[in-house]
Amino acid sequence: MVLPLRLHAPSHVLIVFVTVSAVASLALTLTFQLSHCLEEASTLAPERRCDTPEWHVHQVQATSNFAPRNPLVRWYIGGMNHQIEHHLFPRVPHTLHPLLADVVRRTAIDCGMPYTSHPSTWRAIRSHARWLKQMGTAANQPTR
């Protein structure tokens, strides 16, 4: 912040800082929401932690990919649109996740597990919106 403030007016630095922070926050929020908070992703209630599936099965069931063939999305969010592969292989560079995706998808299908991958960001957003609506229904409200 020191160098920009020495070279530009404080109001301009503030406007750029707020704008960049808002865009980065939106990208980060969307990435996590579109990967974990969808109607297809299974989440376990806290009282069911004892009967969780094996770790790798849970990773595939609780995450979702979106826009896997969109190079702009992949570049902008650092490959985090391949969340399933990211969770299964956290130390593998994100540039290899698209190559792993076909193998993971085929293996999941062969093992009878769902493999969720939305072809576009907009489809994932719609799934997220349906999930939010479902979470807000009376059937999902806690009892008192």
N, C-alpha and C positions, 0 to 999 in steps of 0.2 A: 504494500500500500504506500510505502514511503516514496518510491520512485514515481509512480503515477501521480501522486499528489504534488510532487515537485515539478512535474511537466504539464499538468492539466489542472483545470479548475476543480475545486472540491465537488461541486455539484455534478460535473461530468463523471468524475470518478465514482461518486455515489450511484448515479444512474446506471453506469456500466456494471458496477459491483452487484447491485440489486437485480439487474436483468440477468446476468450470468448465473447468479445464485438461484434465481427462480427457474431458469431453464434446466440447470443441473439437478435441482431438487425434483422437478417434474419428471425428468428422464429416469432418475433413480427410483422414484416412487412408482412410476409406471412399470419399470422393469420388474420390481419385486411383486407388485400387485398382479401383473399379467403372468407371472411365473408360478405364483403360489395361491392366489385367491380367485379361483375359477370354479365353475360348477363341476368340472370334471376332476379336479384335484381333491383327494380325500384328506381330511384332517381328523385327527383323533381327539376326542374329548379327553380332558385331563384324567378323568376316572378310568379310562380305558388304556392307560399306559402299560399295564401289565401284559396285555395280550397284543402288543404291537407286532407287526410282521417283521421278518428279518430286515436288517438295515437296508440292503440294496432294493428289496421289494418296496419298502416304504419310500425310498427316494424316488422311484419311478411313479408310484401312486400319488405322491404329495406334490409333485412338480409338473410343469408343463412347458413345452417349447412354444415359441411364437415367431412368425416371420422367418423361418429357418433359411429361406433362399433369398432374403433381402440383404444385399451386401451393405447398403447404407445403414440399416438398423444394426447389423452385426458390427460394423465399424464404430458407430456412434456409442453403443453401449458395451463395447469390448467383448462381444461374443456371449454376453449373458442372456441372449435370447435362446440359447441352447442350455437351459437350466437342468434338464435331466442329465445330460452328459457332464455338466459342471458339477453336479452333486455326486455323481458316480465316480468321476475322475477329477478331483479338485486340483491335482498337481499337473495335469496335462495342459499344455498351452491351449488357449481358447481357439487358436487357429486350426487346431486338429478336431475340435468338436463337431464340425459338419461331417468330417470323414467318419467319426465314431457313431454319428446319429443313425445311419442305416443299419449298422451292426447291432446297436442297442435296440432299435425298433424291431428288427427281425427276431432278436433273442427274446424280447418281451412278449411278442406275439406268439412265438413258439412255446413260451412258458405259460401262456394264458393270462398275461398281465396286460392291463391297458397301457398304451403309450400315447399320450396326448400331445399333439403338435398342431397348433393353429397355423394355417397357411399365411395369415396376414396379421398385422398388429390390430387392425379394425375388428377382425373376428375374435381375437383374444379380448379386446375391450368389450365387445358385446357379451361374451361369456362372463366376464367380470361383472358387468352390469346385471346380468341375470342372477349371478351368485349373490350380489348385494341385495337384490330384491328378495331372493329366497331367504337370506339371513334376516331380513326385516319382517318376515311373515309371522303371524301369531304362533304358528306351530314351533318356531325356533326361539321364541322368547322364553327366558328362564321363569320357572314357576316360583311363587313366593310362599 
